[in-house]
């Protein structure tokens, strides 16, 4: 009994002249894999004056050990403390979790907030964004908002903590 071939596995040629047949198959099971999850990065938001949802997440993290926040948008402040209105200056960190809160090292009336999240380059409108937001010279820091521009306060700086780490593999 002859079975009909149903699948062709193709690959690009070295000369970039198209594709070549790598295999012919009767069946193909579990061929496609889910993409590897993006790496979660840990950041410190230094010298923060939290407002709105960020203030609520800070209170919850102090009580429960951590708290979900969602998409965090940073907008650099100019030397007069006004946020940039250029959308390409925005920096995005998605699926943010507040991990730790302590009094600010430079000013105990402000907070240093440890967060973890995913770089959201698609929201930035380009293929990649820097690992940390860029702060112009003489800038006092950043305005913090959500996707809908709801104010979450300000912070003096954002730093990446440690080396970039791959996301942990999920158990099968």
N, C-alpha and C positions, 0 to 999 in steps of 0.2 A: 504494500500500500504506500503510495507516494503522498507526502504532505507538501502542501504548497508553502513556499517561503512568503512570510508576511511583512518582514521588516528588513530594511537596509540601514546599517550603521555607516554614516559618512564622516569623513574627516577632511580638513583643509590640506591641500598639497603644499609642499615646501616652497614651490614656486609661486604660490598665491594665485594660481590659475584656476581655481575652482575647488571641487571636491573629488575625493576618491573613495571608492567603496572599501570599507575596512572589514565588514562582515555581513553575511546574510543569515537571517534567523527565522525559525519557525515560530518561536514565542519570545516574549521579552517581559520578564517580571522584575519588579523592584529596580528598574533601570534608573529612574529619576530619583534624585535625592533632594531633600529640602536644603536650601542654602544654609551655610554655617551662620549661626546667630552673630550679630554684630557685637563687638567688644564693648562692655560697659566700662566707662572711665570714671575715676574718682576725682573730684574737684573740691577746692576750698573757695568759698565766697567770703572774702575778707572785708571786715569793717562794714557790716551790713546794718541797715535800718529797715527791717522787714515790715511790709504792710500787707493787708488783705490776705489772700490765700497762702502766701509764704509765711506770714505771722502765724496763721492757723496750723500749718504744717510743722513749724518750729515748736509750737506748744504741744502738738501731738507727739513729735519725736522725743521731746523731753519726758513725756509721760510713758510712751510705749516703746521707746528705743529707736524707732524709725517711722517715717510717714511718707506716703506717696504725694507727689506734687504735680506731675504732668510735664507739659512742655514749658521750658524756661527760655525766655528770649532776653538777651542782653543788648542794650543800645549804649554805645559810648557817649559819655557826656563831654561837651566842649569845655573850654577853660572857664566858662561862666556857669557851668552846671546844667546846661540845657542839653537834652538828648538829641542825637543826630536824627534828621528826618530822611536820610538816605537809606532805603531798604537794604542796600548791599552792605551796610555797616553792621547790620544785626547779626548776632551769633546765636545759634540754637542748640539746646541740649534737651533731648527728648526722654520721656519715660523717667523723669527725675524722681529720685527717692532721697529724702532728707535723712542723713545717717547720724549726725552728731551736731551739737550746738554748744558753744562756749563763749564766754565774754571775749570781746575783741582784744587782741594782743596790744594794739596801739591805742585803743580807746575803750575802756570797759563799759561805756554806755552803748557801744555798738556790739554786734555779734559776729563771730566767725562761724560759718555754717558749712559742714561737710556734706556734700551731695554726691550721688552717683547717677549716671545717665548715659544715653547714647547720643553721639554727635548726629545732628539732624541736618545733613547737607542738602537734602531735597527741599526742605523748607527754606533754606538759604537762597534757593533759586540758582544754584550752580552745583557743579559736580563734587566739589570738595570745599571744606572750610578749614581754617586753622584749628589746631588742637585747643587753643585758648583764644578768647576774644582779643582783638587788637584795641589798645587804648592810646589815643592821640597824646602828644606831648602836652603837659600842663593840665591834663584831664583829671578831675577828682574821682573818676570811676565810671560806673555804669548804672543805668536805669534798668530795673528788672521788671519784666512783664510776662503775660501769657500771650497766646496766639491772638487773642482779641484785644490786646493792648491794655488789659486791666493792670494797673500798677501794683507791683509786688514790692516796691521800695527801691533802695539803692544799695550798692556795695562799692567799696574802694578798689577791689581787684579780684580777679579770678585766676587761680593757679591750678595746674594739673598736678595731682599727687602721684608720685611714683612713675613707673614705666607703664606704657600701654600694655594691657593684659588681654589675652583672648578670653572670650566668654567660656564659661565652663561647659563641657559637653554634657548633654542630658543622658541619663541612663536609658538604655533601650527597653 
